[in-house]
């Protein structure tokens, strides 16, 4: 078991104590929600404690927490205004919300996600907020892929990566980056709060920052382009974003002039992580993972719109 977990459980219980002003004797078990290299997340009762990556900058994380607290109805607000240190890792505290149910994909809140993104993108950028972390996250995925050594499946992924413009590889600033962005949008970044009855809210501020808003639409766009997201679901998502006045794409007509490069970057990121994880688990790529690798092979033969 991760040596951090017992201390993180204790911090979560302590957060409950501070919130209720009573000693926590509730029967709720301590639950591990995630335990990865970049994040360890535990729940106790209605409180969630998240240990961020050791490399996370506490000052930047504090700015992101402040921004989340100022966006009620869009982002879940933290329980504390700044992270605390735990064994060299910054820890943040959050109210628990009901996540998207992966077993009922037909009920996935695509329209809610799109509307929340559009509202986030229209919000004035808070002073001092760092750059959105999306391109840097893609670059980390490529470094992880290269670390596993030469693999046949990696070749088209690396070719597709090399064809992207420098800004999409985190090698130069994102052009016209003036928008407040989430930086890592997927359905796992939404919860209902209050539990079960509340509205959908965005969570996870690790990559929140100033950037190009098309990046936040890139993962569903990539899934659609790879055949993993049905056309009607993509149409619903895009329509909801446009109806809310989202600035990432034109209000009508073809959205791909804005989405092409970010969608390619997210396809490469997804494929890189898929290969790295399959190697670590000593298993072959599954059908979905193979689909994104195949998409990279197709992409590497067609130049992107380098805008």
C-alpha positions as CSV (number, residue, x, y, z in Angstrom):
1,X,0.0,0.0,0.0
2,X,1.2,3.5,-0.7
3,X,3.0,4.8,2.4
4,X,1.2,8.1,2.1
5,X,-2.3,6.6,2.5
6,X,-2.5,6.3,6.3
7,X,-1.4,9.9,6.8
8,X,-3.8,11.1,4.1
9,X,-6.7,9.2,5.7
10,X,-5.8,10.9,9.0
11,X,-5.8,14.3,7.3
12,X,-9.2,13.6,5.8
13,X,-10.7,12.7,9.2
14,X,-9.1,15.8,10.7
15,X,-10.8,17.9,8.0
16,X,-14.1,16.4,8.9
17,X,-13.4,17.3,12.6
18,X,-12.7,20.9,11.7
19,X,-15.8,21.2,9.5
20,X,-18.2,19.7,12.1
21,X,-16.4,20.9,15.2
22,X,-16.9,17.5,16.8
23,X,-14.8,14.4,17.0
24,X,-15.5,12.3,13.9
25,X,-17.1,9.1,15.1
26,X,-19.1,8.5,11.9
27,X,-19.3,4.9,10.6
28,X,-18.2,5.9,7.1
29,X,-15.1,4.0,6.0
30,X,-12.0,5.6,4.6
31,X,-12.2,5.0,0.9
32,X,-9.3,5.2,-1.6
33,X,-10.7,7.0,-4.7
34,X,-7.4,7.1,-6.7
35,X,-3.8,6.1,-6.0
36,X,-1.5,7.0,-8.9
37,X,2.0,8.5,-9.2
38,X,0.5,12.0,-9.8
39,X,-2.4,11.9,-7.3
40,X,-3.6,10.0,-4.3
41,X,-7.2,10.7,-3.3
42,X,-9.1,9.4,-0.3
43,X,-12.6,10.0,1.1
44,X,-13.9,10.1,4.6
45,X,-17.6,10.9,5.0
46,X,-18.3,14.0,2.9
47,X,-14.7,15.1,2.8
48,X,-12.1,14.3,0.1
49,X,-8.3,14.8,0.6
50,X,-6.1,14.9,-2.5
51,X,-2.3,14.5,-2.4
52,X,-1.0,16.1,-5.6
53,X,2.2,15.2,-7.4
54,X,5.4,16.0,-5.5
55,X,6.4,18.3,-8.3
56,X,3.3,20.4,-8.1
57,X,4.0,24.1,-7.2
58,X,2.1,25.0,-4.0
59,X,2.0,28.7,-5.0
60,X,0.4,27.9,-8.4
61,X,-1.9,25.4,-6.8
62,X,-3.1,28.1,-4.3
63,X,-3.9,30.5,-7.2
64,X,-5.9,27.7,-8.8
65,X,-7.8,27.0,-5.5
66,X,-8.6,30.7,-5.2
67,X,-10.0,30.8,-8.7
68,X,-12.1,27.7,-8.0
69,X,-13.6,29.3,-4.9
70,X,-14.6,32.3,-7.0
71,X,-16.5,30.3,-9.6
72,X,-19.5,28.9,-7.7
73,X,-21.8,27.0,-10.0
74,X,-18.9,26.1,-12.4
75,X,-16.1,24.6,-10.3
76,X,-16.4,22.7,-7.0
77,X,-15.1,25.0,-4.3
78,X,-12.3,23.7,-2.0
79,X,-12.7,23.4,1.7
80,X,-9.4,25.2,2.4
81,X,-7.9,28.1,0.6
82,X,-4.4,26.7,0.3
83,X,-2.7,23.3,0.2
84,X,-1.0,21.8,3.2
85,X,2.2,19.8,3.1
86,X,2.2,16.1,3.8
87,X,5.4,14.1,3.3
88,X,6.6,16.6,0.7
89,X,3.3,16.6,-1.3
90,X,0.7,19.4,-1.4
91,X,-2.7,18.2,-0.1
92,X,-6.0,19.9,-0.9
93,X,-9.4,19.3,0.7
94,X,-12.8,19.1,-1.1
95,X,-16.4,18.3,-0.4
96,X,-17.4,14.9,-1.8
97,X,-19.7,14.9,-4.9
98,X,-21.4,12.1,-6.8
99,X,-19.3,11.2,-9.9
100,X,-20.5,10.2,-13.3
101,X,-21.6,6.6,-13.4
102,X,-19.4,4.7,-15.9
103,X,-22.0,1.9,-16.1
104,X,-24.6,4.1,-17.6
105,X,-23.0,5.9,-20.5
106,X,-26.3,6.8,-22.0
107,X,-26.8,9.1,-19.0
108,X,-23.4,10.8,-19.3
109,X,-23.8,14.6,-18.8
110,X,-22.3,15.8,-22.0
111,X,-24.5,18.8,-22.3
112,X,-23.8,19.8,-18.7
113,X,-20.1,19.5,-19.3
114,X,-20.2,21.6,-22.4
115,X,-22.3,24.3,-20.7
116,X,-19.9,24.4,-17.8
117,X,-16.9,24.8,-20.1
118,X,-18.6,27.6,-22.0
119,X,-19.3,29.5,-18.8
120,X,-15.8,28.9,-17.6
121,X,-14.3,30.2,-20.9
122,X,-16.4,33.3,-20.6
123,X,-15.3,34.1,-17.1
124,X,-12.6,36.9,-16.7
125,X,-9.2,35.4,-16.1
126,X,-8.1,35.9,-12.5
127,X,-4.9,37.9,-12.1
128,X,-1.8,35.9,-11.8
129,X,-3.2,32.6,-12.8
130,X,-0.6,30.3,-14.5
131,X,-0.8,28.9,-18.0
132,X,-3.3,26.1,-18.6
133,X,-1.5,22.7,-18.1
134,X,-3.0,20.8,-21.1
135,X,0.0,20.9,-23.5
136,X,2.4,20.1,-20.6
137,X,0.3,17.1,-19.7
138,X,0.5,15.8,-23.3
139,X,4.3,16.3,-23.2
140,X,4.5,14.3,-20.0
141,X,2.6,11.4,-21.6
142,X,5.2,11.4,-24.5
143,X,8.1,11.3,-22.0
144,X,6.4,8.4,-20.2
145,X,6.0,6.6,-23.6
146,X,9.7,7.1,-24.5
147,X,10.7,5.8,-21.0
148,X,9.3,2.3,-21.8
149,X,11.8,1.9,-24.7
150,X,11.2,1.2,-28.4
151,X,7.9,-0.3,-29.2
152,X,6.3,-0.9,-32.7
153,X,3.1,0.7,-31.6
154,X,4.9,3.8,-30.4
155,X,6.3,4.7,-33.8
156,X,3.1,6.2,-35.3
157,X,2.4,8.0,-32.0
158,X,5.8,9.7,-32.0
159,X,5.4,10.6,-35.7
160,X,2.0,12.2,-35.0
161,X,3.5,14.1,-32.0
162,X,6.4,15.4,-34.1
163,X,4.0,16.8,-36.7
164,X,2.2,19.0,-34.1
165,X,3.1,22.7,-33.8
166,X,5.5,23.6,-30.9
167,X,2.8,25.1,-28.8
168,X,0.8,21.9,-28.7
169,X,4.0,20.1,-27.5
170,X,4.5,22.6,-24.7
171,X,7.6,24.0,-26.5
172,X,6.3,27.5,-26.9
173,X,3.4,29.6,-25.6
174,X,-0.1,28.8,-26.8
175,X,-1.1,31.5,-29.4
176,X,-3.8,33.9,-28.3
177,X,-4.0,32.4,-24.8
178,X,-6.4,34.7,-23.1
179,X,-9.1,32.4,-21.8
180,X,-9.7,30.7,-18.5
181,X,-9.4,26.9,-19.2
182,X,-9.9,23.7,-17.3
183,X,-7.0,22.0,-19.0
184,X,-8.0,18.4,-18.6
185,X,-11.7,17.9,-19.4
186,X,-13.2,14.4,-19.3
187,X,-16.3,13.0,-17.7
188,X,-14.3,12.0,-14.6
189,X,-13.9,15.7,-13.9
190,X,-17.6,16.2,-13.1
191,X,-19.5,15.6,-9.9
192,X,-22.9,16.4,-8.5
193,X,-22.8,18.5,-5.4
194,X,-24.6,18.3,-3.0
195,X,-24.4,14.6,-3.4
196,X,-26.9,13.1,-5.8
197,X,-29.2,16.1,-5.8
198,X,-27.0,19.1,-6.8
199,X,-26.0,20.4,-10.2
200,X,-23.0,19.1,-12.1
201,X,-19.8,20.9,-11.3
202,X,-16.2,20.7,-12.7
203,X,-13.5,19.4,-10.4
204,X,-9.7,19.0,-10.5
205,X,-7.9,22.3,-10.7
206,X,-4.4,20.9,-11.4
207,X,-4.3,22.2,-15.0
208,X,-6.6,25.2,-14.5
209,X,-5.1,28.3,-16.1
210,X,-4.8,30.7,-19.0
211,X,-4.9,29.1,-22.5
212,X,-6.7,28.4,-25.7
213,X,-10.2,27.2,-25.0
214,X,-10.3,24.7,-27.8
215,X,-8.0,22.4,-25.7
216,X,-10.9,21.8,-23.3
217,X,-13.1,20.5,-26.2
218,X,-10.2,18.4,-27.6
219,X,-10.8,15.1,-25.8
220,X,-14.5,14.6,-26.9
221,X,-13.5,15.9,-30.3
222,X,-10.7,13.3,-30.5
223,X,-13.0,10.5,-29.4
224,X,-15.5,11.5,-32.1
225,X,-12.8,11.6,-34.7
226,X,-11.5,8.2,-33.6
227,X,-15.0,6.7,-33.8
228,X,-15.2,6.3,-30.0
229,X,-17.9,8.9,-29.4
230,X,-21.2,8.5,-31.4
231,X,-21.9,11.4,-33.8
232,X,-25.1,12.3,-32.0
233,X,-23.4,12.6,-28.7
234,X,-20.7,14.8,-30.2
235,X,-23.4,17.0,-31.8
236,X,-25.2,17.4,-28.5
237,X,-22.0,18.4,-26.8
238,X,-21.0,20.9,-29.5
239,X,-24.5,22.3,-29.7
240,X,-24.7,22.8,-25.9
241,X,-21.3,24.6,-25.9
242,X,-22.4,26.9,-28.7
243,X,-25.8,27.7,-27.1
244,X,-24.0,28.8,-24.0
245,X,-21.8,31.2,-26.0
246,X,-18.6,29.3,-25.7
247,X,-15.7,31.1,-27.6
248,X,-13.6,28.1,-28.5
249,X,-15.3,27.4,-31.9
250,X,-17.3,29.5,-34.4
251,X,-20.9,30.0,-33.4
252,X,-21.9,28.0,-36.5
253,X,-20.4,26.1,-39.3
254,X,-17.3,23.9,-39.2
255,X,-15.5,23.8,-35.8
256,X,-12.5,21.8,-37.0
257,X,-10.3,24.8,-37.9
258,X,-10.2,25.5,-34.1
259,X,-10.2,21.9,-32.9
260,X,-7.9,20.1,-35.3
261,X,-4.6,20.6,-33.5
262,X,-5.8,20.2,-29.9
263,X,-7.8,17.0,-30.9
264,X,-4.7,15.6,-32.5
265,X,-2.6,16.4,-29.4
266,X,-5.2,14.6,-27.2
267,X,-5.2,11.6,-29.5
268,X,-1.5,11.4,-29.2
269,X,-1.6,11.8,-25.4
270,X,-4.2,9.1,-25.1
271,X,-2.3,6.7,-27.3
272,X,1.0,7.4,-25.5
273,X,-0.5,6.6,-22.1
274,X,-2.3,3.6,-23.4
275,X,1.0,2.0,-24.7
276,X,2.9,2.9,-21.5
277,X,0.1,1.4,-19.3
278,X,-0.1,-1.7,-21.4
279,X,3.6,-2.3,-21.2
280,X,3.6,-1.8,-17.4
281,X,0.7,-4.3,-17.1
282,X,2.4,-6.7,-19.6
283,X,-0.7,-7.0,-21.7
284,X,-1.6,-6.2,-25.3
285,X,-3.5,-3.1,-26.3
286,X,-7.3,-3.4,-26.0
287,X,-9.7,-2.5,-28.8
288,X,-10.1,1.1,-27.7
289,X,-6.4,1.6,-27.1
290,X,-5.6,0.2,-30.5
291,X,-8.2,2.6,-32.1
292,X,-6.3,5.7,-30.8
293,X,-2.9,4.3,-31.9
294,X,-4.4,3.6,-35.4
295,X,-5.7,7.1,-35.4
296,X,-2.2,8.4,-34.8
297,X,-1.0,6.3,-37.7
298,X,-3.6,8.0,-40.0
299,X,-2.7,11.5,-38.5
300,X,1.0,11.1,-39.2
301,X,0.3,11.0,-42.9
302,X,-1.8,14.2,-43.0
303,X,-0.4,17.6,-41.9
304,X,-2.5,19.4,-39.3
305,X,-3.8,22.9,-39.5
306,X,-0.9,24.6,-37.7
307,X,-2.9,27.6,-36.5
